[in-house]
Amino acid sequence: MESESMLIWGMVFGSLGLGFFIYGKKQKKIVPFVTGLALFVFPYFISDITMLLIVGAILVVLPYFVRV
């Protein structure tokens, strides 16, 4: 049950990461670009579903609060 959750949430965060990555690349903005890359990679390193959701949520809202 937990591995299915990890897979689904990993796909959700990866999809959001793709959106941030493309936006950051086209607009030449570093924060969304790096956030997109981080959203691609971080699910590979976290094995706890709670931590996955917390870190993912923080990364998703990060570009809204950090404007460079």
C-alpha positions in Angstrom: 0.0 0.0 0.0 2.7 2.5 0.9 4.8 1.8 -2.3 1.7 2.6 -4.4 1.3 5.9 -2.5 5.0 6.7 -3.0 4.7 6.0 -6.8 1.6 8.1 -7.2 2.9 11.1 -5.2 6.3 10.8 -6.9 4.5 11.1 -10.3 2.4 14.1 -9.0 5.5 15.9 -7.8 7.4 15.0 -10.9 4.6 16.4 -13.1 4.6 19.6 -11.1 8.4 19.7 -11.4 8.1 19.5 -15.2 5.8 22.5 -15.2 8.1 24.5 -13.0 11.1 23.4 -15.0 9.6 24.5 -18.4 8.3 27.8 -16.9 11.7 28.6 -15.4 13.5 27.7 -18.6 11.3 29.8 -20.9 11.1 32.8 -18.6 14.8 32.5 -17.6 13.9 32.5 -13.9 16.3 30.5 -11.7 14.0 29.7 -8.7 11.2 27.9 -10.7 13.9 26.2 -12.8 15.8 24.8 -9.8 12.6 24.0 -8.0 11.5 21.9 -11.0 14.8 20.0 -10.9 14.4 19.4 -7.2 10.8 18.1 -7.7 12.1 15.7 -10.3 14.9 14.3 -8.1 13.8 14.3 -4.4 11.3 11.4 -4.5 14.2 9.1 -5.2 15.9 9.9 -1.9 13.0 9.9 0.5 11.4 6.6 1.6 8.8 7.9 4.1 5.5 9.0 2.7 5.0 11.7 5.3 8.4 13.3 4.6 7.7 13.0 0.9 4.5 15.0 1.2 6.1 17.6 3.5 9.2 18.2 1.3 7.1 18.2 -1.8 4.6 20.7 -0.5 7.5 23.0 0.6 9.1 22.8 -2.8 5.8 23.5 -4.6 5.1 26.7 -2.7 8.8 27.8 -2.6 8.6 29.8 -5.9 5.6 31.8 -4.7 7.5 33.1 -1.7 11.0 33.4 -3.1 11.3 35.9 -5.9 14.7 36.5 -7.4 
